[in-house]
Amino acid sequence: FIVLSRTAILSNAIFVAYTTDHDMKNPGSRPTAALAAIDAAFVFLFSMEAAIKLLVHRQYYFCNEDMRWNIFDLLLVVFSIIDTSMTLSSMNANHLRSFHLFKFAKVLRILRTFEAFADLRMMMTCVLGTVSNLLWCLLMLFFFIYIFAVFIVQG
C-alpha cells in the first residue's frame, strides 16, 4: 500500500509538472479532456487512499506520529475535489480559482516519500540547516557591496 501510494505521489508530481507546462504554453485555455480525466483519476485515487486510511485508523488517524501529514493529505484531497469539480463543471468564478494554488501543495507530498531514503533525507536536512547561514552570508555580502559602492561613489 505504501509503495503504491508513493508511486501515485511521484506520478502526480510529474503530471502536475506537465500540466503546468501545458498551462504556460496555452495561457487562458481550459485543460483538455484527457488532462481533466487524468487529474480526476488522481483525485479519486488520493480520495480512496485517504478513505482507506480513515477506515483503518479511525481516530488514531488524527493522533499518531504522522498526524500532520495525514491532516495535510486530507486537506489536499478536499481542495482537490473542489478544484476538480469546478474544472469539470465549467464554473468560472475567479475568486474560487485560488484552489489551483493547492496544486503546488500536491508537489510537496514528494517530501513524504523521502522518508524511505535515509541518506537523501539526511542530505536534505543538512541543506535546510544551512539556509540560515546562507542568508547571513548574503546579508554580509550585501553590506560589503554597499560599503564599497558608497566609498567608490564618494571617493
C-alpha positions as CSV (number, residue, x, y, z in Angstrom):
1,F,0.0,0.0,0.0
2,I,2.8,2.4,0.9
3,V,4.7,1.6,-2.4
4,L,1.5,2.2,-4.4
5,S,0.9,5.5,-2.5
6,R,4.4,6.8,-3.1
7,T,4.3,5.8,-6.8
8,A,1.0,7.7,-7.1
9,I,2.5,10.7,-5.4
10,L,5.6,10.7,-7.7
11,S,3.3,10.2,-10.8
12,N,1.1,13.0,-9.7
13,A,4.1,15.3,-9.3
14,I,5.2,14.5,-12.9
15,F,1.6,15.1,-14.0
16,V,1.5,18.5,-12.2
17,A,4.8,19.5,-13.9
18,Y,3.3,18.5,-17.3
19,T,0.0,20.4,-16.8
20,T,1.9,23.4,-15.5
21,D,4.0,23.4,-18.7
22,H,0.8,23.0,-20.7
23,D,-0.9,25.9,-18.9
24,M,2.2,28.1,-19.6
25,K,2.2,27.3,-23.3
26,N,-1.6,27.8,-23.6
27,P,-2.5,30.7,-21.3
28,G,-6.1,31.2,-20.6
29,S,-7.2,28.0,-22.2
30,R,-9.1,25.3,-20.4
31,P,-7.5,21.9,-19.8
32,T,-8.1,19.2,-22.4
33,A,-10.5,16.4,-21.7
34,A,-7.6,14.0,-21.3
35,L,-5.8,16.2,-18.7
36,A,-9.0,16.7,-16.8
37,A,-9.7,12.9,-16.8
38,I,-6.2,12.1,-15.5
39,D,-6.5,14.8,-12.9
40,A,-9.9,13.4,-11.8
41,A,-8.3,9.9,-11.7
42,F,-5.6,11.2,-9.4
43,V,-8.1,12.9,-7.2
44,F,-10.1,9.7,-7.0
45,L,-7.0,7.6,-6.2
46,F,-5.9,10.0,-3.4
47,S,-9.5,10.2,-2.1
48,M,-9.6,6.4,-1.9
49,E,-6.2,6.4,-0.1
50,A,-7.5,8.9,2.5
51,A,-10.8,7.0,2.9
52,I,-9.0,3.7,3.4
53,K,-6.6,5.2,6.0
54,L,-9.5,6.8,7.8
55,L,-11.4,3.5,7.9
56,V,-8.3,1.5,9.1
57,H,-7.0,4.0,11.7
58,R,-10.3,5.8,12.7
59,Q,-9.5,8.3,15.5
60,Y,-5.9,7.2,15.5
61,Y,-5.6,8.9,12.1
62,F,-5.6,12.2,13.8
63,C,-3.4,11.5,16.8
64,N,-0.4,9.4,15.6
65,E,3.1,10.3,14.7
66,D,2.0,11.0,11.1
67,M,-0.9,13.3,12.2
68,R,0.4,16.4,10.4
69,W,0.9,14.5,7.1
70,N,-2.5,12.9,7.5
71,I,-4.3,16.2,8.0
72,F,-2.2,17.8,5.2
73,D,-3.2,14.9,2.9
74,L,-6.9,15.1,3.9
75,L,-7.0,18.9,3.2
76,L,-5.3,18.4,-0.2
77,V,-7.9,15.8,-1.1
78,V,-10.8,18.1,-0.1
79,F,-9.4,21.1,-2.0
80,S,-8.6,18.8,-5.0
81,I,-12.2,17.6,-5.1
82,I,-13.4,21.2,-5.0
83,D,-10.9,22.2,-7.8
84,T,-11.7,19.2,-10.0
85,S,-15.5,19.6,-9.6
86,M,-15.1,23.3,-10.6
87,T,-13.0,22.4,-13.6
88,L,-15.4,19.7,-14.7
89,S,-18.5,21.8,-14.2
90,S,-17.0,24.7,-16.2
91,M,-17.5,27.0,-13.3
92,N,-15.8,30.4,-13.9
93,A,-15.6,32.0,-10.5
94,N,-12.3,33.9,-10.3
95,H,-12.3,34.0,-6.5
96,L,-12.6,30.2,-6.3
97,R,-9.8,29.6,-8.8
98,S,-7.3,30.1,-6.0
99,F,-7.8,26.4,-5.3
100,H,-5.3,25.9,-8.2
101,L,-2.6,27.1,-5.8
102,F,-3.1,23.8,-3.9
103,K,-1.6,22.1,-7.0
104,F,1.7,23.3,-5.8
105,A,1.0,21.8,-2.4
106,K,0.4,18.5,-4.1
107,V,4.0,18.6,-5.2
108,L,5.1,19.0,-1.5
109,R,3.8,15.5,-0.9
110,I,7.0,14.3,-2.5
111,L,8.8,15.3,0.6
112,R,6.9,12.5,2.4
113,T,8.5,9.9,0.1
114,F,11.9,10.9,1.2
115,E,11.3,9.0,4.5
116,A,12.3,5.9,2.6
117,F,15.7,7.3,1.5
118,A,17.6,7.8,4.7
119,D,20.8,9.3,3.0
120,L,18.7,11.6,0.9
121,R,16.8,12.7,3.9
122,M,20.0,13.4,5.8
123,M,21.3,15.5,2.9
124,M,18.1,17.4,2.8
125,T,18.2,18.1,6.5
126,C,21.8,19.4,6.1
127,V,20.8,21.6,3.2
128,L,17.8,23.0,5.1
129,G,20.1,23.6,8.1
130,T,22.5,25.7,6.2
131,V,19.8,28.1,4.8
132,S,20.1,30.4,7.7
133,N,23.9,30.6,7.3
134,L,23.5,31.3,3.6
135,L,21.1,34.2,4.3
136,W,23.5,35.7,6.8
137,C,26.4,35.4,4.3
138,L,24.2,37.1,1.6
139,L,23.4,39.9,4.0
140,M,27.0,40.4,4.9
141,L,27.9,40.4,1.2
142,F,25.2,43.0,0.5
143,F,26.7,45.2,3.2
144,F,30.2,44.9,1.8
145,I,29.0,45.7,-1.7
146,Y,27.0,48.7,-0.2
147,I,30.0,50.0,1.7
148,F,32.3,49.7,-1.3
149,A,29.7,51.3,-3.6
150,V,29.4,54.3,-1.2
151,F,33.2,54.5,-0.9
152,I,33.7,54.5,-4.6
153,V,31.0,57.0,-5.3
154,Q,32.2,59.3,-2.6
155,G,35.9,58.9,-3.4
